[in-house]
Amino acid sequence: MKKEEILEKISNIEKTGNVKDIPFVLDNLFNNDSEISNKCFKILSDIKIKEANKILAEKLLSANNEDDIRKLLSIFWQTGLDFGEYLEHFFDIAIKYGLETSMEAMSVIENIYHNNKIDDKKLSEGIDKLKKYVISNPDDELKAKMIKEFLVIFQGE
């Protein structure tokens, strides 16, 4: 598709807001053309369709590139959709990737936490993973400090 055709389709999707169009927007989120990519980011960040969470989560779980993962996480916390069922994946991402991506993942976890859509067992397991990371990675000072600050929120310490 040509750029003009993609932008026209994206504009139509923005007007109609149909959940079945989300894969097309996601596919173009990582387009090399910044105008297309930025438009897709805006649409996805503003999405309020409950069913979109599953489609977005599937895209995140299949992503391999850290920049793509970070961009998707940013969309997740901006939408305010319920991603509670994917909680353990956000903890895993927070541990596996760099500081910026970890911060985005922790923001998603915090949104889930503050919206009271969190499973206590999953939260406890995630907190344990974060504590283990901090203990076993003392050289990663900035990330460990950020994780400790988030632990205060989750544990009330």
Rosetta blueprint (number, residue, H / E / L):
1 M L
2 K L
3 K H
4 E H
5 E H
6 I H
7 L H
8 E H
9 K H
10 I H
11 S H
12 N H
13 I H
14 E H
15 K H
16 T H
17 G L
18 N L
19 V H
20 K H
21 D H
22 I H
23 P H
24 F H
25 V H
26 L H
27 D H
28 N H
29 L H
30 F L
31 N L
32 N L
33 D L
34 S H
35 E H
36 I H
37 S H
38 N H
39 K H
40 C H
41 F H
42 K H
43 I H
44 L H
45 S H
46 D H
47 I L
48 K L
49 I L
50 K L
51 E L
52 A H
53 N H
54 K H
55 I H
56 L H
57 A H
58 E H
59 K H
60 L H
61 L H
62 S H
63 A L
64 N L
65 N L
66 E H
67 D H
68 D H
69 I H
70 R H
71 K H
72 L H
73 L H
74 S H
75 I H
76 F H
77 W H
78 Q H
79 T H
80 G L
81 L L
82 D L
83 F L
84 G H
85 E H
86 Y H
87 L H
88 E H
89 H H
90 F H
91 F H
92 D H
93 I H
94 A H
95 I H
96 K H
97 Y L
98 G L
99 L H
100 E H
101 T H
102 S H
103 M H
104 E H
105 A H
106 M H
107 S H
108 V H
109 I H
110 E H
111 N H
112 I H
113 Y H
114 H H
115 N L
116 N L
117 K L
118 I L
119 D L
120 D H
121 K H
122 K H
123 L H
124 S H
125 E H
126 G H
127 I H
128 D H
129 K H
130 L H
131 K H
132 K H
133 Y H
134 V H
135 I H
136 S H
137 N L
138 P L
139 D L
140 D L
141 E H
142 L H
143 K H
144 A H
145 K H
146 M H
147 I H
148 K H
149 E H
150 F H
151 L H
152 V H
153 I H
154 F H
155 Q H
156 G L
157 E L
